[in-house]
Each structure stands twice: as C-alpha cells, then as structure tokens.
C-alpha cells in the first residue's frame, strides 16, 4: 500500500476443524482423559483442539444422540483505523475546504500541487473571495486564474500586467477591483473589463482607457464608487453614455483627466443625482461657473465637493523641489498638492450654499477667491471641513479658524473621493475592506 493511505487490519475468517462423529457411538480414545462417556458430547476435547478465544457454535436442533455438526469459527474483528488518524482521502470536500480556508496564499498554492483533487479544491471560488497581490511586480496568467477562480475583491495597484489567460468566456464575479496605476495594454484592459458585469467599486486611476472600456463600464449598472482620476483615451459621448447607465454612483473621481470642455460638460449634464462625493478638479480653463451650477442642480445631495484645479508650471517646479529633497513621489502627491483656478470665484458661494448636505469643500489655490471673502463660509451651517491651501498665509490661518469655529480648515491635503485606500492610511484595505489572501514577498 502507498504511504499516504493508512494500513488497515483485515478481518480473518478462520475455518475451524470439523469434529465429525462416526456412525453409532463415539469411540473411547486413550488420549482423552476425564472418562468421557460415549453418550455424551466431547466438549472438553473440542475445547482442547480449538484455537484460543474461539467460541463453539452448536446446532440447537435434534437430540443429543443424533448426529450433530460442530462448526468452529472466529468472529470477524472490527476494522481499526490507523494510529496516524483518518486518511485525508476519506475526508469530505466540505471539511477539506474548511481546512484550506485557513491557509495563506503561498501555502494554498503549494497545496494545489499535491494531487488533482486538491488542485480542484484549492481553486474553489469560496477560497478566493478576496485577494491582495500588492508587491507582485509582474502578473500574467496568474491574474486570469485568480479572476476565473471567482474572486470578488482584487487589489493589485502599481503592477505590470502582461497577458492574463481566461480558459472560458464566462463572466467574472469580481465586484471590487483596484488596478490603479498599473502598467497594462489597453487591449488587455478591454478584455478584462468586458467580462465584468457586477462591479461595485472600481479604480482605474492613471490608466489609458478607450471607448470600448467605457462602454463595458456602462454594463456594470451596480457601480457605487468609480475612480477615473488621471485617465485618458475616451470620448465625451461614451462618458455621457456611461453616466446615464450607471445611476447608482455615489462617489466619482474624474479629476486630472485628459479632458476637454466637452468632457466636463458631459459630466455636468449627465452626472447621476445619486452622487454625494465628487472630485472634478484639475481643469484650469474647462470648468466654468455654468458647469458648477449644472452639477449642483443635478446632485442636490452632494456632501463632498473638490473644485481644485492645476497650474502645470507651478506643479512642475514643486515636483522638482520635492524630488531634490529625496521625496519619492507617488501619483497621490502629484495630483493634489498644488493647484489653482482662474474660473471659480466668490460668485460660486451662493450656488454652493444651495447644497444643504455639503459637509466637505475644497477650493485650494482658487486664486480668484479673495482671502477676506472666506469668512462668508460662516453661512454654510452644515459645512465641517474646508480646504483653502494656498489662499491665505499660515500666519492668518488662526484668525480664519477663530472666525469659522464650526469648520475644520486645511485638514486634508489629499482627496480621498472614490479612492480604494487613503494616502494617509498604512493598512492594506480596499475601500475599507480587508483581503484574506495576501501576497507576501
């Protein structure tokens, strides 16, 4: 037998000796002591000839003087399990899946190489509910295998994605997907997103998209958070179509995209009324007061609005300064540190005041807003935080804080709208959700 199967003791059916009498009477034998009578059954002799621990089975029929057949046999012994415990092969799939659910990602992959049965169990969709592949520099066929295994949550930002292999054309189960700042071909991204129909949270920050990708996103009508920060490659028409289809969006980040004024107008005219968090910063000459009014009119429940815009020359100078001081920049730092606006003015205050639910507002480096007019935000009774970086000097900040005691000022330099993980957080979460299988290099 093989080593992975326990040894089992087989039951023995011993065929006992048959002690048959001669016709007539039993003959006396000199070897039998005890003076057995010929009329009596030789029980003592039978017990002497029988193996130890054997029971005698006699027929209950007939008289004592009639011919009887005596059969000596041993009862079958109960099977005893191996001293090492139960065999793995004898465990049901449900129990094995419960054991495999306790393993780490690396151990689960090692387990899948044991045998065909364990390979099938190791890639059961119940085990791949949530996967974090941060730190895996290159993803090729592995990405397709993880998604095909039924992953609902997948986090792999800043990863180089090659060519995932999908063995079938069936749709994916993924609901929460973070591909922020990945290095990936647009055609590969089209293939992945064309298989998605149940997305709820999606981050494609910094990627080059296409109209085909935006059309695929329009098929995911359950999207709640959408992060397209820094994206490019799609038309205003496809963007408008997607916004009309995805009517459940609550958080949307379309800042710093390669947008024209037509893109901004498409957003202002088609943004779903369900949006409560919006980041539409980064459009120095394209975001007009009319667009702000349209957004406010369509989204009466806005609680978080970021209107900051960028000045390219100032941003490049600051980036050079930060790099010279040894700071390793990420996309987050570049996007939200330094910005200005030439179109958003104090005229927007009465418009924004119509948003009774407005809690957070960012107008940093909107230089057409005079610092003295910031005191007008005392009329925003429900406003909790206000970002005005670059508008006032640090020495005047305490005076503004005293004049607006119910508002926290300049507490959030980075926008968190629709982003999977806040720049200030060190934990590995995906929109506040943890992943069970984590890649450790």
N, C-alpha and C positions, 0 to 999 in steps of 0.2 A: 504493500500500500504506500501511497505518497505521504510525505511528512505533514502536509497541511490537513490531512484528514486524520481524526483520532482513531486509535486502534480500538476495536470492539471485540468483546469476547463472544464467540458464537456459542449457542446452546447445543448441548450434546444430548443426543437421544441414544442412550445405550440399550442395546438389545440384550436382555438378560438371558440367562441359561434356562432352558425348559427342563423341568424335572418331571418327566412323564412316568407314571406307574406302569408296571406290567399288568397283563390281564390277570385278574384274580387278586391275590393278596400280595402285599408288599413283602419282599424277602428281607430277612434279617441280615445285616452286614456287621462284620466283626469290628469294623472301624467306627461304627456308630455306637456310642455309649449311651447310657441312660435307659436301656431296656425298652426301646420303643416297641409298642405293640403293632402287629400287622394291621389292626383295625383302625389305628389312629393316623392322622396326618402328620408327616415328619416335619413339623415346624422348626425344631431345633436344627435339624440337618440342613433345611433350606436357608436358615439364617447364617449357618456356618459357611455355606458355599456362596452366599450372595456377597457382592461388594459392599463396603461400608456405606452407611447412610442411605441404603436402598429400602424402599417400602415394598411390601408384598401385596399384590393385588390378587384376590381370590374371587372365584365366581360364587355368587350367593345362591345360585340355583342348584337343585339336586340335593341328594342326601349325602351323608358323609361317606357311605360305602360305594357311591357311584364314582365313575371316572371323572376327575376334575383336571382342568388345565391351569397351571400356575404361571403367570407372566411376571417377570421381574423387570422393572424399568425405573429410570430416574426421571424425575420431573424436569421439564425444561427450565433452565435458570433465566432469570430476568436479565435483560441487557443492561450492562453497566456502562455509563459514559466514561470517556477518557478522563484521566486525572487532570489533564490540562484544561478541561472545560468543554463547553459546547463548540462544535465546529462552526467556523464563520459561514460556510456554505449553507448551513442549516438555518441561519437567521433570516427572517423575512425582510423584504425590501424596506418596509417602513422603519424597522429597527436599525438597519444599516444606514438609512438616510438620517436618522436621528443622531447616530454616531458621527457621520461625516459632516453634519452641520456644525460640529464643534471644532473642526479643523481649520487651520489658517489656509490662505490661498496657496502657498507653496506646498503644504502637506496634502492638500486636496488634489493638486496636480500630480504629485508623486503617487497618490493612491490610485489615480486613474490609469496608471501603467501596470497595475497588478494583474488584471485579467479583463476579459471582455465584459463580464457582468459588472465589475467595479467601475469600469470605464463609463458604462451607461449610467450607473448610479451617480458617479462623480460629476456628471454634467447634467444631472436632473435640474430642471428650472427652479425648483424650490431652494436649491443651494446657491444659485447665482442671482439672488434677489437684488443685491446691491454690491457694486464693485468699485474700488478706488485704485486706479492704475497710475496715480501721480508718482513720478520718479522713473517710470518705464520710458526710456528715451525713444524707442522705436516700436511701433505697433504695426504689424502686417496682418497675417492670417489670424493672430490672436484676437484682434478686435472683432472680426466677423464671428469667431467662435463664441466669444463672450456674449455678444448681442444675440446670436442664434440660440444660446442656451437659456434665453428667457430673462435676461437682466432687466429689471425695472428702473434701477438707478445706476448710472455710469459716469464716473468722474475721471477725465484724462486730459486736463488742460496742458498747454505747453509741451505737446507730444508730437513727434514726427510720425505721421500715419502714412503707410505705404498703400498696399492693395489688400483690403480685407476680402476674405473668401466666404461667400454665402453659398451653402450647398443646396438651398431651396429658395423659391421665390416667395415664400410666405412672409407675411408682415411681422414686424418686430413688436415685442411687448414693451419696449422701453418707454418710460414716462418722464424721467428726469435725466437730462443729458447735458453735460458740460464739455464742450470742445473749444473752449476759449484759447485763442492764440496758438492753435495747433498749426503745424506745417502740413498741409494736405492739398492735394489737387482738387480743383473744383468738380471735376468729373467723379472723383471718389466720394466727395461730399454729396453730390447729387444722388449717387447710388444708395448711400446710407439713408438719407432723409426721405427718399422715395418709398422706403419700406416702413416708414413711421406713420402711424395713424392715431396714436394715443398720447402724444407728447403733452405734458402739462407745464413743465419748466424746461426752457432751452436757452443755452448761451452759446452764441457763435461769435463772440467778441473778436474783432481784429481779422476776420476771415474774408476772403474774396468769394462772393456768392454769385448767383446767376438768377435769371428769371425763372428757370426751372426749379431751383431750390425754393424760391418764394412761393411758387405755385404748390409745391409739396407741403410747405408750411400751412398753406390755406386749407389743406385737407385735415389738419390737426385742429379741429374746432374746440378742443378742450384746453388749449393753451391758456395758462394763467399768468406766467412770467416769461417775458421774451426779451433777451439781451442781444441787440444787434449793434452794440457800440463799436464804432470804428470799421464797420463793414462797407463793402462797395460791390459794384458789378451788376446791379439790378435797376430796373426802370421804375419811374413813378407809377405807371399803370399797374404793374404787378404788385407793388407795395399797396396801392389802394385796394386791389382785389383781395389781398391777404387780410387787410384790416376789416373789410366788410364781412369776411367769412369768420374770422376769429373774434367773436363777440363777447368772449368771457375774459379777455385780457384784463388783468388788474394792475400789473407792473410792466412798464415798457421803457426800454432804454435805447434810444435811437440817436445818441449823441456822437459827434465827431465822425459821422459817416461821410462818404464822398457824395454829398447831396447837392443838388441844385435847388433853386427856389421852387421848382415844380415838385420835388420830393417833399419839401416842407409843406407846401400847400396840400399835397395828397394826404399827409398826416393830419393836418388841421381840419380837413374836410371829411375825413373818414375814420378818425380815431374812435374806438368804441366808447360808449358812455360809461362802461364798467371800469375804465381806467381810473385808479386812485393814486398811482405813483408814476410820474412821467419825468424823464430826463431828455430834454430836447435842446441841449446846449451844444455849442460848437459851430454855429452858423452865423458868422460875423455879419455878412451882408444879406443873408437869405431869410432870417426870421424877422418878420415885421410885426408891428402892433396889430395889424389885421389878423395875422396868424394867431397871435396870443388871444385875441378876442374870440376867434373861432374855437380854439381849444377850450377856453373857459366855458363857452356856451354849450359845447358838446359833452364836457366832462364836469358836471356840477359837483361831483363827489371827490374831486382832487384833494388829496391831503399832503402830497409831496411833489413839489414842482421845482425843477432845476432849469434856469434860463441862462446859465453862464455860457459865454462864447469865448473863442480863442483868438489870440493875436499871434500869428505864426512867428514873426520876428522876435517878439518878447519871449515866446516859448523856447525858441532855439537858443537864445542867449542863456536862459536859466538852465536848460539841459546841459549845455557845455559847462556851466559853472558847477552843477551838481556832479557831473562825471569827473571834472578836475579834482573835486574833493573826495573822490573814491566811492561815491554812492552808486550802487548797482541798480539801475533803473528797471522797473517793470512797466507794463502797459498802464497800470493804475496811476503811477506817478505822472506819466506823460499826459494823461487825459485830463486830469482835474486840478493840477497845481496852479496853472497860470492862464488866465483868460480875460477877455474884455468884450464889450459890446458897444456898438455905435447906434443901435436902433432901439433898445429897451430904455425907456426914460421914466420919469416920475408920472407920466400920463398913464402908465400901466397900473398904478396903485389902485385907483377906483375900480378898474376892471378886476384885478386880483381880489379886491375886497368882497366881490360878489361870491367868492368861494367860501362859504361859511364853514366848510370842513377843512380848510387849509391849515395844516399843522407845521409844515416844514417848507421853507422857501430859500432858494439860493440865487442871489443876484451879484455874486462876487465879480469884481472887475468890470462891472457895467458902468463905465466912467461917465456916462451921460446922466447918471443919478447923482445929484449933489449930496454930499455927506450930511448937510443940515436937514435935508428932507427925510432922512432915515427915521427921524423922530415921529413921522406920520404913521409908522407901523404900530404905534400905540392904539390905533383904531382897529387893528386886527386882534380882536379879543381872544380868538382861539389859536393864534399862532404860538408855537412852542419854541422853534429854533429858527434862526436867521443867519445865513452865511453872507457876509459882506467883505470878504477878503479883498484887500487892495483898494477899497473905497475910503477908508479912514486910517489915520496913523495909529500905531499902537498906544500912543500917549492919550488919544482921545477915546479909546475903547471903554475905559471905566466910566466916562461921562455918559456914553451911549447906553451902557448896561444899567446905569442908575436911572436913565430916563425911560428904559423899557424893562422894568423889573420882572415882568411875567414872561420874558423871552430870553432864551439862552442864545448867545451870539458867538459865532465862529467856533463851533464845537466839532464840525465835521468837514474837513477839507476834501475828503474823498466821497464821491457819490456811491451809494450802495443800491440804487434802484435796479431791481431785476438781476443783480449780480449774484452768482452762486455762493461766493464766500467774500465776506467783507475784507478789505485790505488790512484792517486793524485786528483781525482775528488770526490766531495761530493754529487753531484746530482745523482738522480736515473734514469740513462739513460741506454738504451740498444743499443749499437753501435751507439750512438748519437741520438737515437730516444726515445721520451718520451712515457710512457704508460698512457692511460686515466683512467682506473680503478686501483686504488692503495689501497692496504690493509693497514689499519691503526689500530694498536692495542693499 
